[in-house]
Amino acid sequence: MAALDGLYYHRVPAACMGLPLIMFFSVIILEQRREPLETFMDRDWFFHDYHSNTYGVYFDHHKYAHMLAHRRAHKWGYEDVTLAGSDH
């Protein structure tokens, strides 16, 4: 077991260096999983519901994903039967 003594003494410095990297990359991975915001949106539509368009992905990502799916359905001219009857 003498060969593993070096791992025992270096576990705290390794954790001090490794945990911030793990947290940093986990935030990056979680942010990349989200759908990107539209790069162009009509000003009137953006300010119609400013808080949902700006902060919606962080507070209620289910409603935000539903809102984006509904916008894409109208934008590309198709109707999604799962969105029929929604209140958006």
Disulfide bonds with the S-S distance in Angstrom:
none
